[in-house]
């Protein structure tokens, strides 16, 4: 096997460094496609919602479902100069058996950087809706955008069916393994003995 020369190693290091220096768009899970539940398009502008649960997983980003109840940071990202000039209000509404109630309300204000964030505590057993209300700067007419939020891991509904499938698979595999184990040993299997008799 050929060892790389010093020039080849330097070239590889330069290419790796150049790759790291290339700027990338570090926005929260952007370009989720036309059906991305995290974003709403308004003409050339874009409103994007991201949820974080720093006590559970500080690096993970969520959109319409968070894995656990607890402290959740709601971040609204506005792209487009026109919307950044308009006041933005943020609400989180909980709906449960007692009816809808507002659990977070951020008064309208202009976010020149285009990022609004707030912290809210989400409980399991409630359905939530994040409302981003944009006030058109020209005529002050409110434009509400809604984002549904659920609390609970995506995999919870499939745990029981997956366990049932695993048990059925194990119960099917055990006789097959036993059959081939007896064949390899050259011993007759108990079903063959009864068939021969």
C-alpha positions as CSV (number, residue, x, y, z in Angstrom):
1,X,0.0,0.0,0.0
2,X,1.3,3.4,-1.0
3,X,1.7,6.1,1.7
4,X,0.7,9.7,0.9
5,X,3.4,12.2,0.2
6,X,3.8,15.4,2.2
7,X,2.4,17.5,-0.7
8,X,-0.7,15.3,-0.9
9,X,-1.3,15.7,2.9
10,X,-0.8,19.5,2.7
11,X,-3.3,19.6,-0.2
12,X,-5.9,17.5,1.7
13,X,-5.5,19.8,4.8
14,X,-6.0,22.9,2.6
15,X,-9.1,21.5,1.0
16,X,-10.5,20.5,4.4
17,X,-9.8,24.0,5.8
18,X,-11.4,25.6,2.7
19,X,-14.5,23.4,3.2
20,X,-14.8,24.5,6.8
21,X,-14.5,28.2,5.9
22,X,-17.3,28.1,3.3
23,X,-20.2,30.0,4.9
24,X,-23.4,28.0,5.2
25,X,-26.9,29.1,6.2
26,X,-27.2,28.1,9.8
27,X,-30.9,28.7,10.1
28,X,-33.0,26.3,12.1
29,X,-34.0,23.4,9.9
30,X,-34.7,25.5,6.8
31,X,-35.9,24.4,3.4
32,X,-38.2,21.7,4.8
33,X,-40.0,21.8,1.5
34,X,-43.4,23.2,0.6
35,X,-45.2,21.3,3.4
36,X,-42.8,22.4,6.2
37,X,-45.1,22.9,9.2
38,X,-42.5,25.3,10.8
39,X,-42.8,28.0,8.2
40,X,-45.3,30.3,6.6
41,X,-44.6,32.3,3.5
42,X,-46.0,35.8,3.0
43,X,-45.0,37.0,-0.5
44,X,-41.2,37.2,-0.5
45,X,-41.0,37.0,3.3
46,X,-40.8,34.0,5.5
47,X,-41.9,33.4,9.1
48,X,-40.3,30.4,10.8
49,X,-41.0,28.9,14.2
50,X,-38.5,26.8,16.2
51,X,-38.8,25.3,19.6
52,X,-36.0,24.4,21.9
53,X,-36.0,22.4,25.2
54,X,-32.6,23.3,26.7
55,X,-33.1,21.2,29.9
56,X,-33.8,18.1,27.8
57,X,-31.5,18.4,24.8
58,X,-29.8,21.8,24.4
59,X,-28.9,21.3,20.7
60,X,-32.1,19.8,19.4
61,X,-34.6,21.9,17.4
62,X,-38.3,21.1,17.3
63,X,-41.1,22.5,15.3
64,X,-44.7,21.2,15.8
65,X,-43.8,18.6,18.4
66,X,-41.6,18.6,21.5
67,X,-40.6,15.3,23.2
68,X,-41.2,16.3,26.8
69,X,-43.2,18.6,29.0
70,X,-41.3,21.4,30.6
71,X,-39.4,24.7,29.8
72,X,-39.5,25.4,26.1
73,X,-38.0,28.3,24.3
74,X,-40.1,29.6,21.4
75,X,-38.1,31.4,18.6
76,X,-39.8,33.2,15.7
77,X,-37.5,34.0,12.8
78,X,-38.6,36.6,10.3
79,X,-36.9,36.7,6.9
80,X,-37.6,39.6,4.6
81,X,-37.0,43.4,5.2
82,X,-40.7,44.3,4.8
83,X,-41.8,42.1,7.8
84,X,-38.9,43.2,10.0
85,X,-40.4,46.7,9.9
86,X,-43.8,45.5,11.2
87,X,-44.7,45.0,14.8
88,X,-44.9,41.3,15.8
89,X,-46.8,39.8,18.7
90,X,-46.4,36.3,20.0
91,X,-48.9,34.1,21.9
92,X,-49.0,30.5,23.0
93,X,-52.5,29.2,23.6
94,X,-53.2,26.0,25.6
95,X,-56.4,23.9,24.8
96,X,-57.5,21.2,27.2
97,X,-60.8,20.1,28.9
98,X,-61.2,23.5,30.6
99,X,-61.0,25.3,27.3
100,X,-58.4,27.5,25.6
101,X,-56.3,29.8,27.7
102,X,-53.3,32.1,26.8
103,X,-50.2,30.9,28.6
104,X,-47.7,33.3,26.9
105,X,-48.3,36.7,25.5
106,X,-45.6,39.0,24.1
107,X,-46.8,42.5,23.3
108,X,-46.3,43.7,19.7
109,X,-43.0,45.3,18.9
110,X,-40.6,45.7,16.0
111,X,-37.7,43.2,15.9
112,X,-35.1,44.8,13.7
113,X,-33.0,41.7,13.7
114,X,-36.0,39.6,12.8
115,X,-35.8,37.2,15.8
116,X,-38.4,37.1,18.6
117,X,-38.0,34.6,21.4
118,X,-39.7,33.8,24.7
119,X,-39.8,31.0,27.2
120,X,-42.9,29.0,28.2
121,X,-43.6,25.9,30.2
122,X,-45.6,23.3,28.3
123,X,-47.4,20.5,30.0
124,X,-48.5,17.1,28.6
125,X,-52.2,16.6,28.2
126,X,-52.8,19.9,26.4
127,X,-52.7,20.9,22.8
128,X,-51.0,24.1,22.1
129,X,-51.1,26.7,19.3
130,X,-48.4,29.3,18.8
131,X,-49.9,32.5,17.3
132,X,-47.6,35.0,15.6
133,X,-49.5,38.1,14.9
134,X,-48.0,40.5,12.3
135,X,-49.3,44.0,12.2
136,X,-49.1,45.5,8.7
137,X,-47.1,48.7,9.1
138,X,-49.3,50.6,6.5
139,X,-52.8,49.9,7.8
140,X,-52.2,48.2,11.2
141,X,-54.4,45.2,10.2
142,X,-53.4,42.1,12.1
143,X,-52.3,39.0,10.2
144,X,-52.3,36.0,12.5
145,X,-50.2,32.9,11.7
146,X,-50.8,29.7,13.7
147,X,-48.5,26.9,14.4
148,X,-49.8,23.8,16.2
149,X,-47.6,22.3,19.0
150,X,-47.9,18.9,20.6
151,X,-46.1,17.6,23.6
152,X,-44.9,14.0,23.5
153,X,-42.3,12.0,21.6
154,X,-43.3,10.9,18.1
155,X,-42.5,7.3,18.8
156,X,-44.8,6.8,21.8
157,X,-47.8,5.7,19.8
158,X,-45.8,2.9,18.1
159,X,-44.2,1.4,21.2
160,X,-46.9,-1.2,21.9
161,X,-47.3,-2.3,18.3
162,X,-43.6,-2.6,17.9
163,X,-43.4,-4.8,21.1
164,X,-46.2,-7.0,19.8
165,X,-44.4,-7.4,16.4
166,X,-41.1,-8.2,18.3
167,X,-42.8,-10.9,20.3
168,X,-44.5,-12.4,17.2
169,X,-41.2,-12.4,15.4
170,X,-39.4,-14.0,18.4
171,X,-42.1,-16.7,18.7
172,X,-41.8,-17.4,15.0
173,X,-38.0,-17.5,15.0
174,X,-37.6,-19.8,18.0
175,X,-39.0,-22.9,16.3
176,X,-37.1,-22.2,13.1
177,X,-33.8,-21.9,15.0
178,X,-34.6,-25.1,16.9
179,X,-35.4,-27.0,13.7
180,X,-32.1,-26.0,12.0
181,X,-30.1,-26.6,15.2
182,X,-31.4,-30.2,15.4
183,X,-30.7,-30.7,11.6
184,X,-27.1,-29.6,12.0
185,X,-26.5,-32.0,14.9
186,X,-28.0,-34.9,12.9
187,X,-30.6,-35.5,15.5
188,X,-34.1,-36.1,14.5
189,X,-36.4,-33.4,15.7
190,X,-39.4,-34.3,17.8
191,X,-41.9,-33.6,15.0
192,X,-40.0,-36.0,12.7
193,X,-40.1,-38.7,15.3
194,X,-43.8,-38.6,15.7
195,X,-44.3,-38.5,11.9
196,X,-42.2,-41.6,11.4
197,X,-43.9,-43.6,14.1
